[in-house]
Amino acid sequence: MAEGYNQGFTSDHVTQTRPRHRFLPSAALPADLPRGRVPIADMANAFGVTHRTLHFYEEKGLISAGRIGLMRVYEPGDVRRMAVINACREAGMAVAVIQDLMNDLIEAETQEAAETLFRDALNTRKRELSAEMSTLHRQMQQVSNLLDRETSDDQPLNDNQGGSALTDQESRCLALMAAGLSTQRIARTLDLRNEDAHSLETGIIQKFRANNRFQAIAKAVMLGVVQI
């Protein structure tokens, strides 16, 4: 069958202008590809893509095709390029990034240089994914916090609320916090245990959606809840 694909082969214009890669990074080839030139249907099935995707890669200059009669076929070099492209796409790289990588690979003078370029691109993508994961984690935490607040009896203060959401004891504690008293002094003033005073402060900080007592005091001042 493979030999039959080599008969009557004609090149599309894009084939004549495609870049020549002397070295390409190691990328696993599908096991069920025929030898020699590969028809578009086999190419699509082997890499799990559509004919339209292959046409798109051709338009972007990443691969190219020739013809045997009306059938589009790909040479072994394009199959190897497709293996690299497919690995990059599975890692979530943008097409523009893949284009830059493939252009850089044209200049690779050794197999080691090609592998290094590929590893650098993968490491860059890994850093991007780590940053995205960190952002997703923060967003998930924010959503969880919002959902928890919706089911809480004590709703946090927002910028449209005054001090009415604070209990009398919390209001006295906030005033002492704004006056600069430490947690221990607040405990003595309000006749509380140190751990109870700390819990009281923590509740106030949460109600103002602050990260610490200083942010809570600053928000309380802006809202006119306390005076300093």
N, C-alpha and C positions, 0 to 999 in steps of 0.2 A: 504493500500500500504506500509506504513512504516514497518508494521510487516513483510511483505514479504521480505523486504531487510535484515531482521535479520536471515533469514533461509539460511543455507549453507554458512555462512560467513567464509572466511579463511584470515589469515593475511599474507601480504608480509613480507619479512625479515625486511624492514625498519620500519614497524609498531612495531616490537618487540623491536627496539632500539631507538624509538623516545623519545624525552624528555617529561617528565610529568610536566605540569604546574598546580600547585595547584590554582594559582590565575592569572587571566589575566585582563588587563585594559578593561574598558567599551568600546565596539565598536559595532556599530549597525549591527545587522544581517539582511540580506535581508528578506523581508516579505514572499517571495514565496518559501522558502526552505521547503522541506518535513521534517517531524519529523523523528528522529532516524538517521540511516545511510543514507548518501546522495550519489547517483550515480554521477559519474564524469560529465555527461552531465548537470545535474541539478546544480551542484556546479559551473561549468563554466558559465552557463547562469545567475545564481543568482548574481555572483560577476562581471559579464561582462568581463571575461577573456577567453582565449582559453584553450583547453586541453593541449596544449604544455606548456603554462604558469604554469599550475598545476603540470605537470611533472617536470618542471624546479624547482619549489619550493620544490618538493619532493627530487630532486637531491641535493638541498642545505640544506636538513635536516630541513626545516621549517615546513612542514606538511608531512603526510604519508597516505598511502591508503591500504585498504585490498581488497579482491575480493569476489564477489558472482558469482561463475562460471567464465565467462570471463569479467564480468563487474567490473570496479574499483569503490569502494565506500569509503566514508570518514565518520569517526565517529564524534559525536558531538564535541569532544574536538578539532579535526582538523578543524572543521567548525568555531569554536570560534577563533582558531589561525589564520585561513584565514581572518577573519574579521579584526583582528589587522593588519595583513600583508597588507591587501588591503588598509586600512586607511593610513598606512605608505607610501605605494607606491603612493597613490593619493597625498600625501604631497611631493612627489619627493625624498624620502629617497633612498639611494643606498641599494642594496641587502645586502652588507657587513654590513652596519649600522643596518639593520633590524635583521640580524643574531646575531649581538652583543646584541641588545635589547632583542631578544627572549631568548638568553642565560642568560642574567641578570634576566629576569622575572622568570626563573626556581628557582632562589634563593629567590624570593619574599615570605615572610612568612605571609603577610597579604594582603587584597585587597587594603588597603591604600598604601602599599609599591609598589604594582603593578601600581596603578594609578600615583604615584609619578614618577616612572621610565618612564612611558609613557609621562607624562607632560614634564619631563626634556628633553626627546628626541625631543618632538615637539618644545620646546623652542629653542633648539640647531638648529633645522631646520629653525625656524623662523629667527634666527640671520643670518644664511647662506643666506636665501632668501633676507633679508634686504641688506646684503652686495652685493649680485648679482644685486639687483635692483639699488643700488647706482652706481655699475660699468656700468650697462646698461644705466643709466641716463647720466653718463659722456660720454659714447661712442656715445649716441644719440646726445648729445650736440656737440661733436667733428664733427660728420657727418654733422650736421646742419651748423656748422661754415664753414666747407669745402665747402658745397654747396653754402652758402652765398658768400664766397670769389670767387667762380667760376663765379658768376653773377655780381660781383662788377667791376666797371671800374678801380679802383685802386687795383691791385693785391698786396698782402703782399710780403714783402721781404722773400726770402728763403736763405739758406746757400750758394747758388751759385750766388746770385745777389749782386751787390755792391750798391752804393748809387744812382744809376741812377733812381730808382723807386721813390725817394723822390723829391718833388718839391723844388725849390730854397728856398722858405720860410721855408719848413720843414727842409732842410739842415742847414739853419742858426739857426733855433730853436734847432735842435739836438746838434749843436756845443755849444750852450749856456747851454743846459741841461748837456752836458758832462763837461762843465766848472763849474758846480755846482750851477748855478743860479736858483733861485726859479721861480715859475710860474709868480709871480707878477713882478719880475725884468725882466724876459723875455718879458712880456707884455710891459713894459716901453721901453726896448731896441728896440723892433720891432714895437713900436708905435701901439700896439694892446690893445683892452679891455682885462681885466683879463679872461673873459669867452671865448674869442676867442683864447687866448694863451692856455688856458686849453684844448680846442677842438683840437688845433694844436698838443699839446703833446699827447693827446689820440690817434689821427690818426697815429702818429709816433709809439707809443707803439703797436698798432694793426698791423702796417705794418711789425714790427719785430717779430710778434707773441709772444709778451712778456706780462707778467702780470702786470708790473709796469715800471716806468721810469728807474729804476736802471737796470733791466734786459734788457731793450731796449738799454741803453747805453753800457752795457757789450757786447751785440751782435754786436752793431755797431763798437765797438773797435776791436772785433775779425775779423769782415769782412773788417776792414781797412777803414771804412766810416768816422770815426773821430779819432783824436789823442788826448790823454790825457797825 
